[in-house]
Amino acid sequence: MRVAVVTGAAGDIGAATARAFADAGHALVLLDRHAAVLPQGAGGLALSCDLSDPGAVAATFAAIAARFPRIDALANIAGINHRAPVCEMRIEDWDRMMDVNVGAMFLTCKHAIPLMTGKDPAIVNMASISGHVASPDYPAYVATKAAVESFTWALSGEVGPEIRVNAVAPGWVAAGFTRAALKTAADPAALQARAKAAHLLGRMAEPSEVAAAIVWLASPKASFVTGETLFVDGGLMRVH
Amino acid sequence: MGTCVVTGSAGDIGGATCRALRAAGHRTVGIDLAPSPEADLSFTLDLMDEDALAQAMAQAGPLDGLACIAGTHAMGRVTDQPWEDFRRVLRVNSGGTMLAMKHAAPHLRNGGAIVLMGSVSAHIATDGSVAYHTSKGAVIGLMRAASGEFAPRGIRVNAVSPGWVDTGFTNRALALLPDGEAIRERAKAAHILNRMARPGEVAEAIAFLLSDAASFITGEELFVDGGFMRRK
């Protein structure tokens, strides 16, 4: 049985990814600061962990190694967002964004790679179309998501051909970040309409659609895909 | 699962795509200059023959998906390639793809999907293949344009871009070169995965993009290149 580690598993995309991995027959290790719940019928572990804390990540992967002989898939989904234009952003908030969105991914990869000793192991990182477009008031998010892609490309060369490393880049997803943006928007209905219209498909992604791409990239069916960013964006990047 | 049309279905990638789609439960209809043993139904025709193509699509439909894989190659530089060779490669690789979409469109169900065959050759260049590089750049532009055109019907349009694939197409191209075997070894090393793709690996990506698992992916070029674009 393949073993999949999912970070950010208490969030919408993380939970959907956990379900999709379970449906594909994986044992699960769910990691999150908050309590993640194993999908019904799925075996594995759900562990609380501050993924930006190096000591906590090391201890968590030691616990994983004690339970499972290897890791076959690592999906780095944990991420946070912070709205502040550059001139109003505190360095502490910038650092926090970098620590969680980029640093946590680095730490989980560092500790997972020695355990990825099976057949066609794969890592999938959570990028975003935000790494490619101007998102006013979200400079830290944009910077971290561009960094996720660059890290993905660098790591693909470092651990290939044994381990494949890819990223998925969603547009708007009907999930936590979107709910938060709508909550603080001056005109939520207008923002929602704009967000839907930004995609060729005229709607936002469901978390399960992002999850399906992650699970495919992590599967042996994607055995010749590495160093790639797969846009799951309903054609958003194609619209101008 | 419904019917998918595969052009270039007599070739290695086309045949593998038929196998992958059949394994996923689809009925496959092959279109090629030669018969397609891997397809459930095979049409032998030239994609430039619009009447025959339209008739084949009508007989094949209704359709869930279309994979435009047919392609050709001719060595030549800007300064020495005969116009006829350049034009033939453009006509088959981009024109044939455009016509396959044009005549499949009336029979594609709303919410269906199309996958075109791109290549890393749309993004990098090796000397002596000017027509092929040009044609694959055109295919990627065609994919982006068509993704907007088909979006109101919920039909997704994407491309798969391989690096080197271990096929008869590759072997014939290498055989034309005096240092073909040396190039083959360099080609393998040009990928992070240190080998060429197997046709089945390209086929799996095509089958994924045609499937409902890719329901929010459109206008996208998926590189199935073993990290070729990342290795410099």
Interface residues (C-beta under 8 A of the other chain):
Chain A: W153 S156 G157 G160 P161 R164 P170 L200 L201 G202 A205 E206 E209 V210 A212 A213 W216 K221 A222 S223 F224 V225 T226 G227 E228 L230 F231 V232 D233 G234 G235 M237 R238 V239
Chain B: R144 S147 G148 A151 G154 R156 P162 I192 L193 N194 R195 A197 R198 E201 V202 E204 A205 F208 A213 A214 S215 F216 I217 T218 G219 E220 L222 F223 V224 D225 G226 G227 M229 R230 R231
